[in-house]
Amino acid sequence: MTARLASIWRYPIKSHGREELASVALSEGDCLPGDRRWAVAHEAARLQPGWNPCANFHRGAKAAALMAITARTEGDAVTLSHPDRPDLTFRPDMAEDLGAFLDWLAPLSPPDRAQPARIVSAGRGMTDSDYASVSILGLASLRALSQRMGQDLSQHRFRGNLWVEGMAPFEEFDWIGRRLCIGEAVLEVREPITRCRATMANPETGRVDADTLTALEGGWGHRDFGVYAVVVTPGRIAPEDGVTLL
């Protein structure tokens, strides 16, 4: 089977909702457009200008219910949906909308954790990597992990940007240091993505129901799933585009 791009996802607000894209134009040295454009800083955050590490933010590793949020963007407005909350449409850049967002988020935030306090933007995607990255994950790897665990795992546990079909399980780790052509774009694969407790939560319910980290350790001797890449040649990509190792 020829490798192909299966789907494209972005996360407008880091850890607060996923959104599928029909196509996207990648730019050299940038994250996927609109991905992690905003992040929710908690009350104990110690932020520096620009990019900041994930420990400063309200996220699924500490608040599993966040994993069940879906998002839809229209211009500068975002609509968030969750099975336990009414839909909310608000503008993350507008201070007057912050209160409604924090009120909506409060029931999804564990009371024994630092509470969400404000929305910030870095001028680039607030990915977990300290460089502007695009994440690439393999559906064959997801099936292999699901088989080991004896349960079907949703791809949404892993919050990936680009899902690829047609490779061997965990073949993506062999791409590190190499370049890939996807559609019109070329990406250079940099490093594996080490996973956290967020992947243990069911993205339909927001409740922890699978020990993905122990399964990765037991099966493959690490907690890595997917790889980070950087865009070196810009271009438009869309599902069904071929994926070629250069």
Secondary structure as GFF3:
##gff-version 3
##sequence-region A 1 246
A	DSSP	beta_strand	4	10	.	.	.	ID=ss1
A	DSSP	beta_strand	19	21	.	.	.	ID=ss2
A	DSSP	beta_strand	24	26	.	.	.	ID=ss3
A	DSSP	beta_strand	39	42	.	.	.	ID=ss4
A	DSSP	three_ten_helix	54	56	.	.	.	ID=ss5
A	DSSP	three_ten_helix	64	68	.	.	.	ID=ss6
A	DSSP	beta_strand	70	74	.	.	.	ID=ss7
A	DSSP	beta_strand	77	82	.	.	.	ID=ss8
A	DSSP	beta_strand	85	90	.	.	.	ID=ss9
A	DSSP	three_ten_helix	95	97	.	.	.	ID=ss10
A	DSSP	alpha_helix	98	105	.	.	.	ID=ss11
A	DSSP	three_ten_helix	106	108	.	.	.	ID=ss12
A	DSSP	beta_strand	116	120	.	.	.	ID=ss13
A	DSSP	beta_strand	134	138	.	.	.	ID=ss14
A	DSSP	alpha_helix	139	149	.	.	.	ID=ss15
A	DSSP	three_ten_helix	155	158	.	.	.	ID=ss16
A	DSSP	beta_strand	162	165	.	.	.	ID=ss17
A	DSSP	three_ten_helix	171	175	.	.	.	ID=ss18
A	DSSP	beta_strand	179	182	.	.	.	ID=ss19
A	DSSP	beta_strand	185	194	.	.	.	ID=ss20
A	DSSP	three_ten_helix	197	200	.	.	.	ID=ss21
A	DSSP	alpha_helix	212	220	.	.	.	ID=ss22
A	DSSP	beta_strand	224	233	.	.	.	ID=ss23
A	DSSP	beta_strand	235	237	.	.	.	ID=ss24
A	DSSP	beta_strand	243	245	.	.	.	ID=ss25
###
